[in-house]
């Protein structure tokens, strides 16, 4: 009904209080509502706006204070109030509901009616012409999807239960994401809601067409008119949905609109012309709607063979008559020459999650998983300090273990406790510590050859002085390897570009051994990554380490490789670089 923009749309006008009260009373009586609920669904500040549908049918929409359409009527002078999905999201059990698989939802949003084979569950006492809502079926769950469409029953509910029944089940009047919905704030449907326990004397069983009739077992659901039932989980095989040829044709038509709007934009039509069969397999089939894995599978293949079209040529010629594309037959082969990206149906089409989208999403997920699998977890590098010489007595008097190794944060904790216990914080500026007031602290941090200027110290300076009087250690932890704990100060890996023999540049890497890197293996890896020759030699000086030399300015390539091997950026020191 609202698959195309509304025509002859008038300016909205506020509803008089007396008219709003009459409307509220009418809705309360029609839908058997409590007055409080009626006040919520017909709020103060209601607006009315007249419109015409694309079929020139007149109507009136009633908008809430925020601009969301809450109710509408169709026909001249009609008093038959129809709730929108915005209203149904406020009171989900306002109308009895029918559930349908997720694959059918995009078809309904596109303007199609709900066919009988697409109905999964329904109340048993519906009459033709009765207002109903349509929800997404959540298989084997006590959850009920939010209403996504409103319509009138095309047949009695008894017909829906008949074996091999075909035809229309619901004439859809309004759906989520149509142009009436777009007058409001838009947005996604609320989360599915949990069914409440049964309510005595107010129960109505909802029939599931996939249950067998011989064993007398029915799957109860909540009644959309306000009654509630538990849903039992059945151990029967998962049900399937069989689509009619018209259903398949409608889905393929939407897939064509989806392909034109999302894939074949004006900047992506350079591949045309192309054979119709290639167009079908490359663009149309991947644009079919994806099905939620939580829904019953659709047993009918969605392809030309199972549609109402006799052949692929008939399908494309039908689309050409609608102005969606242009065809030409060349040497007995049907070719697609162009597509109408500005066609009204293409512009009005609401994109959905397609098979192509799912495939791309899965491909990206696979790439991320592969990257996660191959990426080495970053090394945990911890600097430690152990009480030594002058600092031994300080830690002993402070009440801390003199044989333990402390992190920088733990040293700060020790110092804070010592200063607090002895009230050494400067009264005028708490960022300063009165070092001169404590002989042990002054002796610990002072240099023996320069005892002057040690009356006051900032807290951070004091921590630095104390750590300088301690023995340096470090610990490196790598995934899948035993932690390495060594005495001495750890230094960053050095990556330095040096220019030798005029303008010839080389990149020199040293200090990598503590980070679980071996010189020969590192040189081989960098030889491939940098596409340059490499060499290994002992590092000059007293160090027993090695150095790896790479020809050219390769700072970026080397640092990226080291980072991929888990070396934190903090422990990489670079000099030189630039373009090679």
C-alpha positions as CSV (number, residue, x, y, z in Angstrom):
1,X,0.0,0.0,0.0
2,X,2.8,2.4,0.9
3,X,5.6,0.9,-1.2
4,X,5.7,4.2,-3.2
5,X,5.9,7.8,-1.8
6,X,2.6,9.3,-0.6
7,X,0.9,11.6,-3.1
8,X,-1.0,14.9,-2.5
9,X,0.4,15.1,1.1
10,X,-1.3,17.9,3.0
11,X,0.2,19.9,5.9
12,X,-0.4,18.3,9.2
13,X,-2.8,20.0,11.5
14,X,-3.3,19.6,15.3
15,X,-6.3,17.6,16.4
16,X,-8.8,19.4,18.6
17,X,-9.1,18.1,22.1
18,X,-12.7,17.0,21.6
19,X,-11.8,15.2,18.4
20,X,-8.9,13.5,20.1
21,X,-11.1,12.3,23.0
22,X,-13.7,10.9,20.5
23,X,-10.9,9.1,18.6
24,X,-9.4,7.7,21.8
25,X,-12.8,6.4,23.0
26,X,-13.5,4.9,19.6
27,X,-10.1,3.1,19.7
28,X,-10.6,1.9,23.3
29,X,-14.0,0.4,22.4
30,X,-12.8,-1.1,19.1
31,X,-9.7,-2.8,20.5
32,X,-11.0,-3.4,24.1
33,X,-8.3,-1.4,25.8
34,X,-7.9,0.0,29.3
35,X,-8.3,3.8,29.4
36,X,-4.6,4.2,30.4
37,X,-3.5,2.2,27.4
38,X,-5.8,4.3,25.2
39,X,-4.2,7.4,26.5
40,X,-0.7,6.1,25.6
41,X,-1.8,5.0,22.1
42,X,-3.8,8.2,21.4
43,X,-1.6,10.8,23.1
44,X,-2.2,14.5,23.7
45,X,-0.8,16.7,20.9
46,X,-2.0,14.3,18.1
47,X,-1.8,15.7,14.5
48,X,-3.7,14.6,11.4
49,X,-2.6,14.7,7.8
50,X,-4.4,13.8,4.6
51,X,-2.7,11.8,1.8
52,X,-3.3,9.7,-1.2
53,X,-1.6,6.4,-2.0
54,X,0.1,5.6,-5.3
55,X,-3.2,4.0,-6.3
56,X,-5.0,7.4,-5.6
57,X,-6.8,6.0,-2.6
58,X,-7.4,8.8,0.0
59,X,-6.5,8.4,3.6
60,X,-5.7,10.1,6.9
61,X,-2.7,9.5,9.0
62,X,-2.6,10.5,12.7
63,X,0.8,11.5,14.0
64,X,2.1,11.5,17.5
65,X,3.8,14.6,19.1
66,X,7.2,13.3,17.9
67,X,6.0,12.9,14.3
68,X,5.6,9.1,14.3
69,X,2.5,7.9,12.4
70,X,0.4,6.0,15.0
71,X,-2.9,5.3,13.2
72,X,-4.3,5.7,9.7
73,X,-7.5,5.2,7.7
74,X,-8.1,4.3,4.1
75,X,-11.1,5.5,2.1
76,X,-13.2,8.6,2.1
77,X,-14.8,9.2,5.5
78,X,-13.6,5.9,6.9
79,X,-13.6,5.4,10.7
80,X,-11.8,2.1,10.5
81,X,-8.7,2.9,12.5
82,X,-5.6,0.9,11.5
83,X,-2.5,0.9,13.8
84,X,1.0,1.4,12.4
85,X,4.0,-0.7,13.5
86,X,5.0,2.3,15.7
87,X,1.8,1.7,17.7
88,X,2.2,-2.1,17.6
89,X,5.7,-1.7,19.1
90,X,4.1,0.1,22.0
91,X,1.5,-2.6,22.5
92,X,2.5,-5.7,20.7
93,X,-0.6,-7.8,21.5
94,X,-3.0,-5.1,20.1
95,X,-3.8,-7.4,17.1
96,X,-3.6,-11.1,16.6
97,X,-0.5,-12.1,14.8
98,X,0.7,-14.5,12.1
99,X,4.4,-15.4,12.0
100,X,6.4,-15.9,8.8
101,X,10.1,-16.8,8.0
102,X,12.7,-14.1,7.8
103,X,13.2,-14.7,4.1
104,X,9.6,-13.5,3.5
105,X,9.9,-10.2,5.4
106,X,11.8,-8.3,2.6
107,X,9.1,-9.4,0.2
108,X,6.4,-7.9,2.5
109,X,8.4,-4.7,3.0
110,X,8.6,-4.5,-0.8
111,X,4.8,-4.3,-1.0
112,X,3.8,-7.9,-1.6
113,X,1.0,-9.7,0.3
114,X,1.6,-12.6,2.6
115,X,0.9,-16.0,0.9
116,X,-0.6,-19.0,2.7
117,X,2.6,-21.2,2.3
118,X,4.5,-18.4,4.0
119,X,2.4,-18.6,7.3
120,X,4.1,-20.6,10.0
121,X,1.8,-19.9,13.0
122,X,-1.6,-18.3,13.4
123,X,-4.5,-18.1,15.8
124,X,-7.3,-20.6,15.1
125,X,-10.3,-18.3,15.0
126,X,-9.4,-15.5,12.5
127,X,-12.0,-14.3,10.0
128,X,-11.5,-12.9,6.5
129,X,-11.2,-9.1,6.7
130,X,-9.9,-9.1,10.3
131,X,-6.9,-6.9,11.1
132,X,-3.8,-8.8,12.0
133,X,-0.1,-8.1,12.5
134,X,2.8,-10.1,10.9
135,X,5.9,-11.0,12.9
136,X,9.1,-12.8,12.1
137,X,9.0,-16.4,13.2
138,X,11.7,-17.4,15.7
139,X,12.1,-21.1,15.4
140,X,12.1,-23.3,18.5
141,X,11.9,-20.4,20.9
142,X,9.5,-18.9,23.3
143,X,10.4,-15.4,21.9
144,X,8.0,-13.6,19.6
145,X,9.4,-11.2,17.0
146,X,8.2,-7.6,16.9
147,X,5.3,-6.7,14.5
148,X,6.7,-5.8,11.1
149,X,3.5,-5.5,9.0
150,X,-0.2,-4.8,9.4
151,X,-2.9,-6.2,7.1
152,X,-6.3,-7.8,6.7
153,X,-7.0,-11.6,6.5
154,X,-7.7,-12.7,3.0
155,X,-9.3,-16.0,4.2
156,X,-10.5,-17.6,7.4
157,X,-7.8,-19.2,9.6
158,X,-9.4,-22.6,8.8
159,X,-8.2,-22.3,5.2
160,X,-4.6,-21.8,6.5
161,X,-4.6,-25.2,8.2
162,X,-5.7,-27.0,5.1
163,X,-3.1,-29.3,3.4
164,X,-1.6,-27.8,0.2
165,X,-3.6,-24.6,0.6
166,X,-2.4,-21.8,-1.7
167,X,-3.3,-18.2,-2.4
168,X,-3.1,-15.1,-0.3
169,X,-3.3,-15.2,3.5
170,X,-3.1,-11.5,4.3
171,X,-3.6,-8.4,2.3
172,X,-0.7,-6.2,3.6
173,X,-1.7,-2.6,4.2
174,X,1.5,-1.2,5.9
175,X,4.9,-2.5,6.7
176,X,8.1,-1.6,8.5
177,X,10.4,0.6,6.3
178,X,7.6,1.6,3.8
179,X,6.9,5.2,3.0
180,X,4.3,5.6,5.8
181,X,6.9,4.3,8.3
182,X,9.5,6.8,6.9
183,X,7.3,9.7,8.0
184,X,8.4,8.9,11.6
185,X,11.8,8.6,13.3
186,X,12.5,5.3,11.5
187,X,14.8,2.9,13.3
188,X,15.0,-0.8,13.8
189,X,12.3,-3.0,15.4
190,X,12.5,-3.7,19.1
191,X,14.0,-7.0,20.3
192,X,11.8,-10.1,20.4
193,X,9.7,-10.4,23.5
194,X,9.4,-13.3,25.9
195,X,6.0,-15.0,26.2
196,X,4.5,-14.9,29.7
197,X,3.1,-17.9,31.6
198,X,-0.5,-19.0,30.8
199,X,-3.4,-16.9,32.0
200,X,-6.4,-18.9,33.2
201,X,-9.7,-18.5,31.2
202,X,-8.0,-16.3,28.7
203,X,-6.2,-18.7,26.4
204,X,-6.2,-19.1,22.7
205,X,-4.0,-21.7,21.0
206,X,-2.0,-20.6,18.0
207,X,-1.7,-23.3,15.4
208,X,1.6,-24.2,13.9
209,X,1.2,-25.6,10.4
210,X,4.3,-27.7,10.7
211,X,3.0,-29.8,13.6
212,X,1.5,-33.2,12.6
213,X,-2.2,-33.6,13.1
214,X,-2.2,-37.4,13.8
215,X,-0.5,-37.3,17.2
216,X,-2.7,-34.4,18.4
217,X,0.3,-32.4,19.5
218,X,0.1,-28.6,18.8
219,X,2.7,-26.0,19.6
220,X,1.0,-23.3,21.7
221,X,2.0,-19.6,21.3
222,X,0.9,-16.4,22.9
223,X,-2.5,-15.1,21.7
224,X,-2.1,-11.7,20.1
225,X,-5.3,-10.4,21.6
226,X,-3.8,-10.3,25.1
227,X,-3.8,-13.9,26.3
228,X,-0.6,-15.8,27.0
229,X,0.5,-19.4,26.7
230,X,3.8,-21.3,27.2
231,X,5.4,-22.5,24.0
232,X,6.6,-26.1,24.2
233,X,9.7,-27.2,22.4
234,X,9.0,-30.1,20.0
235,X,11.5,-32.7,19.1
236,X,10.1,-33.1,15.6
237,X,12.4,-32.4,12.7
238,X,12.8,-28.7,11.8
239,X,9.9,-27.5,9.6
240,X,10.4,-26.1,6.1
241,X,8.5,-23.5,4.2
242,X,7.3,-24.1,0.6
243,X,6.9,-21.1,-1.6
244,X,4.5,-20.7,-4.5
245,X,5.7,-19.7,-8.0
246,X,4.3,-16.2,-7.4
247,X,6.3,-16.0,-4.2
248,X,9.5,-17.0,-6.0
249,X,8.8,-14.5,-8.9
250,X,8.3,-11.7,-6.4
251,X,11.5,-12.5,-4.6
252,X,13.4,-12.5,-7.9
253,X,11.9,-9.2,-8.9
254,X,13.0,-7.7,-5.6
255,X,16.5,-9.2,-6.1
256,X,16.7,-7.4,-9.5
257,X,15.8,-4.1,-7.8
258,X,18.3,-4.9,-5.1
259,X,21.1,-5.5,-7.7
260,X,20.3,-2.4,-9.6
261,X,20.2,-0.2,-6.5
262,X,23.2,-1.6,-4.6
263,X,25.6,-3.2,-7.1
264,X,24.8,-1.7,-10.5
265,X,25.0,1.9,-9.6
266,X,25.8,4.4,-12.3
267,X,29.6,4.0,-11.6
268,X,29.5,0.2,-11.9
269,X,27.6,-0.4,-15.2
270,X,30.8,-0.4,-17.3
271,X,30.5,-4.2,-17.5
272,X,27.3,-3.9,-19.6
273,X,26.3,-5.1,-22.1
274,X,26.6,-8.7,-21.0
275,X,24.6,-11.9,-21.7
276,X,21.4,-12.2,-19.8
277,X,22.5,-15.6,-18.3
278,X,25.7,-13.9,-17.0
279,X,23.8,-11.0,-15.6
280,X,21.5,-13.5,-13.9
281,X,24.3,-15.4,-12.2
282,X,26.5,-12.5,-11.5
283,X,24.1,-9.9,-10.2
284,X,20.6,-11.3,-9.6
285,X,21.2,-14.5,-7.8
286,X,23.6,-13.0,-5.2
287,X,21.0,-10.3,-4.5
288,X,18.4,-12.7,-3.3
289,X,17.5,-12.1,0.4
290,X,19.5,-14.0,3.0
291,X,17.7,-16.2,5.4
292,X,18.3,-16.1,9.2
293,X,19.7,-19.4,10.5
294,X,17.3,-19.3,13.3
295,X,14.3,-19.6,10.9
296,X,12.8,-22.7,9.3
297,X,14.5,-23.2,5.9
298,X,12.7,-22.5,2.7
299,X,12.5,-25.7,0.8
300,X,11.6,-24.1,-2.6
301,X,14.7,-23.1,-4.6
302,X,14.5,-19.4,-5.5
303,X,15.4,-19.4,-9.2
304,X,13.7,-19.0,-12.5
305,X,12.9,-22.7,-12.9
306,X,10.6,-22.5,-9.8
307,X,9.0,-19.1,-10.6
308,X,6.0,-18.3,-12.7
309,X,8.1,-17.3,-15.6
310,X,8.6,-19.8,-18.4
311,X,12.3,-19.0,-18.9
312,X,15.0,-16.5,-18.1
313,X,14.2,-14.6,-21.3
314,X,10.5,-14.2,-20.2
315,X,11.7,-12.8,-16.8
316,X,14.0,-10.2,-18.4
317,X,11.5,-9.2,-21.0
318,X,8.9,-8.6,-18.3
319,X,11.5,-6.4,-16.5
320,X,12.1,-4.6,-19.7
321,X,8.4,-3.8,-20.1
322,X,8.5,-2.3,-16.6
323,X,11.4,-0.1,-17.8
324,X,13.9,-1.6,-15.4
325,X,16.4,-2.6,-18.1
326,X,17.0,-2.6,-21.9
327,X,17.6,-5.8,-23.8
328,X,18.9,-6.6,-27.3
329,X,19.3,-9.9,-29.1
330,X,22.6,-10.4,-30.8
331,X,23.3,-13.6,-32.8
332,X,20.4,-15.4,-31.0
333,X,21.8,-14.4,-27.6
334,X,19.8,-12.1,-25.3
335,X,22.0,-9.3,-24.0
336,X,21.4,-6.8,-21.1
337,X,22.5,-3.4,-22.4
338,X,21.6,-1.1,-19.6
339,X,19.7,-0.8,-16.3
340,X,17.5,2.0,-15.1
341,X,19.1,3.1,-11.8
342,X,16.7,6.1,-11.5
343,X,13.5,4.0,-12.1
344,X,10.8,4.9,-9.5
345,X,10.7,1.2,-8.2
346,X,14.5,1.2,-7.8
347,X,14.5,4.4,-5.9
348,X,11.7,3.2,-3.7
349,X,13.3,-0.1,-3.0
350,X,14.5,-0.7,0.5
351,X,17.8,-2.6,0.5
352,X,17.9,-5.8,2.7
353,X,20.6,-8.3,3.7
354,X,21.4,-10.3,0.6
355,X,23.3,-13.5,0.0
356,X,26.1,-11.4,-1.4
357,X,26.2,-9.3,1.8
358,X,26.4,-12.5,3.9
359,X,29.1,-13.9,1.7
360,X,31.2,-10.7,2.0
361,X,30.6,-10.7,5.7
362,X,31.8,-14.3,6.1
363,X,34.8,-13.6,3.9
364,X,35.8,-10.6,6.1
365,X,35.2,-12.7,9.2
366,X,37.5,-15.4,7.7
367,X,40.2,-12.9,7.0
368,X,40.0,-11.5,10.5
369,X,40.2,-15.0,12.0
370,X,43.2,-15.8,9.8
371,X,44.9,-12.6,10.9
372,X,44.1,-13.4,14.5
373,X,45.5,-16.9,14.0
374,X,48.7,-15.8,12.4
375,X,49.3,-12.6,14.5
376,X,51.6,-13.1,17.4
377,X,50.3,-11.8,20.7
378,X,52.3,-8.8,21.9
379,X,55.1,-9.6,24.4
380,X,54.6,-8.5,28.0
381,X,57.8,-6.7,29.0
382,X,58.1,-5.7,32.6
383,X,60.9,-3.7,34.2
384,X,61.7,-4.7,37.7
385,X,64.0,-3.5,40.5
386,X,65.4,-5.4,43.5
387,X,66.6,-3.8,46.8
388,X,70.4,-3.5,46.7
389,X,73.2,-1.9,48.8
390,X,71.9,1.5,50.0
391,X,68.2,0.6,49.4
392,X,68.2,-2.6,51.4
393,X,67.9,-0.9,54.8
394,X,65.2,1.4,53.5
395,X,63.0,-1.5,52.3
396,X,63.6,-3.4,55.6
397,X,62.6,-0.4,57.7
398,X,59.6,0.2,55.5
399,X,58.4,-3.4,56.3
400,X,58.8,-4.8,52.7
401,X,60.6,-7.9,51.5
402,X,64.2,-7.1,50.6
403,X,64.5,-10.2,48.3
404,X,61.5,-9.4,46.1
405,X,61.6,-7.6,42.8
406,X,59.3,-4.6,42.4
407,X,57.7,-2.9,39.5
408,X,57.7,0.9,39.2
409,X,54.1,1.1,40.6
410,X,55.1,-1.1,43.6
411,X,58.1,1.1,44.4
412,X,55.7,4.1,44.5
413,X,53.5,2.2,46.9
414,X,56.5,1.4,49.2
415,X,57.6,5.1,49.1
416,X,54.0,6.4,49.7
417,X,53.6,4.1,52.8
418,X,57.0,5.2,54.2
419,X,56.3,8.9,53.7
420,X,52.8,8.6,55.1
421,X,53.8,6.6,58.2
422,X,56.5,9.2,59.0
423,X,54.5,12.3,58.0
424,X,57.1,13.5,55.6
425,X,54.7,15.3,53.1
426,X,55.4,19.0,52.9
427,X,52.6,21.0,54.6
428,X,52.8,23.8,52.1
429,X,53.0,21.8,48.9
430,X,51.9,18.1,49.0
431,X,53.8,17.3,45.8
432,X,57.0,17.7,47.7
433,X,58.5,15.4,50.3
434,X,60.6,16.6,53.3
435,X,63.6,14.3,52.6
436,X,65.8,16.2,55.0
437,X,63.5,15.3,57.9
438,X,64.3,11.6,57.6
439,X,68.0,10.5,57.9
440,X,67.4,7.0,56.4
441,X,65.6,8.4,53.3
442,X,68.1,11.1,52.8
443,X,71.0,8.6,53.1
444,X,69.3,6.2,50.7
445,X,68.7,8.6,47.8
446,X,71.6,11.0,48.2
447,X,74.8,10.8,46.3
448,X,77.7,10.4,48.7
449,X,79.7,13.1,46.9
450,X,76.8,15.6,46.8
451,X,74.8,15.6,50.0
452,X,73.6,19.2,49.5
453,X,70.3,20.3,48.0
454,X,68.5,17.2,49.4
455,X,66.1,19.0,51.7
456,X,63.0,18.6,49.5
457,X,62.2,16.4,46.5
458,X,59.1,16.0,44.3
459,X,57.5,12.6,44.7
460,X,58.3,11.5,41.1
461,X,61.9,12.5,41.5
462,X,62.1,10.6,44.7
463,X,60.8,7.4,43.0
464,X,63.4,7.8,40.3
465,X,66.2,8.3,42.8
466,X,65.1,5.2,44.8
467,X,64.9,3.0,41.7
468,X,68.5,4.2,40.7
469,X,69.7,2.8,44.1
470,X,68.2,-0.6,43.3
471,X,69.3,-3.5,41.0
472,X,67.7,-3.6,37.6
473,X,65.9,-6.7,36.3
474,X,63.4,-7.4,33.6
475,X,60.8,-10.1,32.7
476,X,59.5,-10.9,29.3
477,X,56.5,-13.2,28.8
478,X,55.5,-14.6,25.4
479,X,52.5,-16.8,24.6
480,X,53.5,-20.5,24.5
481,X,57.0,-19.9,26.0
482,X,58.4,-19.9,29.5
483,X,58.8,-16.4,31.0
484,X,62.4,-15.0,30.9
485,X,63.6,-13.3,34.0
486,X,67.1,-11.7,33.8
487,X,69.3,-9.3,35.7
488,X,70.2,-6.0,34.0
489,X,68.5,-3.1,32.3
490,X,66.5,-4.0,29.1
491,X,66.9,-1.6,26.2
492,X,64.7,-1.1,23.1
493,X,65.6,-2.8,19.8
494,X,67.6,-0.3,17.8
495,X,66.7,0.2,14.1
496,X,69.1,2.7,12.7
497,X,69.7,3.8,9.1
498,X,73.3,4.6,8.4
499,X,74.8,6.0,5.2
500,X,78.0,4.6,4.1
501,X,80.3,5.0,1.1
502,X,78.7,8.2,-0.1
503,X,75.0,7.7,-0.6
504,X,74.7,4.0,0.1
505,X,72.2,3.4,3.0
506,X,71.8,0.4,5.2
507,X,69.5,-0.4,8.1
508,X,71.1,-1.9,11.2
509,X,69.1,-3.9,13.8
510,X,70.6,-4.6,17.2
511,X,69.4,-5.6,20.7
512,X,66.7,-8.0,19.5
513,X,67.9,-11.1,21.4
514,X,65.9,-10.5,24.7
515,X,62.7,-10.5,22.6
516,X,62.9,-14.1,21.5
517,X,64.4,-13.2,18.1
518,X,67.4,-15.1,16.6
519,X,69.8,-13.3,14.3
520,X,69.9,-15.7,11.3
521,X,66.2,-16.3,11.3
522,X,65.5,-12.6,11.5
523,X,67.9,-11.9,8.6
524,X,66.1,-14.5,6.4
525,X,62.7,-13.1,7.2
526,X,63.8,-9.5,6.5
527,X,65.5,-10.6,3.3
528,X,62.1,-11.6,1.9
529,X,60.0,-8.8,3.4
530,X,62.4,-6.0,2.4
531,X,63.4,-7.6,-0.9
532,X,67.0,-6.7,0.0
533,X,70.2,-8.5,0.8
534,X,70.9,-9.0,4.5
535,X,73.9,-10.0,6.6
536,X,74.6,-11.1,10.2
537,X,77.7,-10.2,12.3
538,X,78.7,-9.8,15.9
539,X,77.8,-6.4,17.4
540,X,80.7,-4.2,18.2
541,X,81.7,-3.5,21.8
542,X,81.5,-5.6,24.9
543,X,78.0,-6.9,24.1
544,X,77.8,-10.5,23.2
545,X,74.8,-9.9,20.9
546,X,74.5,-9.9,17.1
547,X,73.5,-7.3,14.5
548,X,71.5,-7.7,11.4
549,X,72.2,-5.4,8.4
550,X,69.7,-4.8,5.6
551,X,70.6,-3.0,2.5
552,X,68.6,0.2,1.9
553,X,66.4,2.5,4.1
554,X,64.0,-0.1,5.5
555,X,63.0,1.4,8.8
556,X,59.2,1.1,8.1
557,X,59.4,-2.5,6.9
558,X,61.6,-3.6,9.8
559,X,59.5,-2.0,12.5
560,X,56.3,-3.4,11.1
561,X,57.8,-6.9,11.0
562,X,59.1,-6.6,14.6
563,X,55.7,-5.4,15.7
564,X,54.1,-8.4,14.0
565,X,56.4,-10.6,16.0
566,X,55.0,-9.2,19.2
567,X,57.5,-6.5,20.0
568,X,55.7,-3.5,21.7
569,X,56.2,-0.2,19.9
570,X,57.6,1.2,23.2
571,X,60.5,-1.1,22.8
572,X,61.5,-0.1,19.3
573,X,63.9,2.8,18.8
574,X,64.4,4.1,15.3
575,X,66.8,6.7,13.7
576,X,67.0,7.8,10.1
577,X,64.5,6.4,7.6
578,X,62.7,8.2,4.9
579,X,62.2,7.0,1.4
580,X,64.5,4.3,0.2
